[in-house]
Amino acid sequence: MSTNYQPINCDYYDRLEAWATMRTICLIRFTGEDGQIQEVSARIADLFVLEKVEYMRLENGVVLRLDVLIDVNNIPLPNHC
């Protein structure tokens, strides 16, 4: 993705960490590279930062930038930090 990264809300990041720790299967909706809304159901395996960009790795191997998230478990991504 070539757009500048927009950090997500800090409280929402904490929620993602909690779901990862609890190994919760999450319903994740996000904007794909083609601009279309996509949906996946998976556990969050890892949250990490690479070159000042936050990512989530799912157990199925999918890696998402956190700023492409629309909602997780029907909880919308709030405004940025």
N, C-alpha and C positions, 0 to 999 in steps of 0.2 A: 504494500500500500504506500502510495507516494505522498499522501497528505500529512501535514504536521500532526503529531500526536496531541490529543487533548486529554489530560489526566481525568480520571473518573472521580466521583465523589468518594471521599475517604471512608465514610460510614458504609457505603456500598461495597468498597473493597474489603472491609472487615467482614461483611456478610458473606462475600465470596469465600474468604478464608475459612469461615465457620462451616460453610457447606463442604468445602474441601476436607476439612478436619473430620467432619462427621461422615464423610464418604456418601453424601446424599446424592441420589440420582436427580439431576437437575434438567428441567426443560429450558433450553437456552434459545432465545431468538436473537438474531444478529443480522446486520447488513453484510451481504456477501460482496466479493470483489466486483461482481457484475451489477451491484446496486440493488439487487433483489433481496427481499427478506427471506432468510433461511431459518430452519429450526432443527435442533438436534437434542436428543435426550441422552445424557451421559454424566458420569461423575467427573468432577474437577480433580485432576491428578496433581496439578502444580500451578502456582502463580509465581511469575518471575519478571524481572526487569532486564532488558537488554538494550543498551545504548539509549537510556532514559525513556524507554517505551515499555509499558506494562502489558504482559501477556498472560493468557491462561492456556494451559495444556490440558486437554481432556483425555480420559483413559483410552479413548478410541484413536488417539494420536493427533487429532485436530488441534491446531494452535490458533488462537484468536487474539488479536489486539483488543484490549478491554474497551477502547473507545468505539468499537463497532457493535457493542452490545445494545440491544433494544430493551430486553427484559430477561430476567432469570426467575423461574418459578412464578411467572406472572407478576413479578415485582419490577416495575419500570426503573430503568436507570435514571437517577435524578440528575440535576444540574451538576456541573463539574465542581471540583474543590475550589 
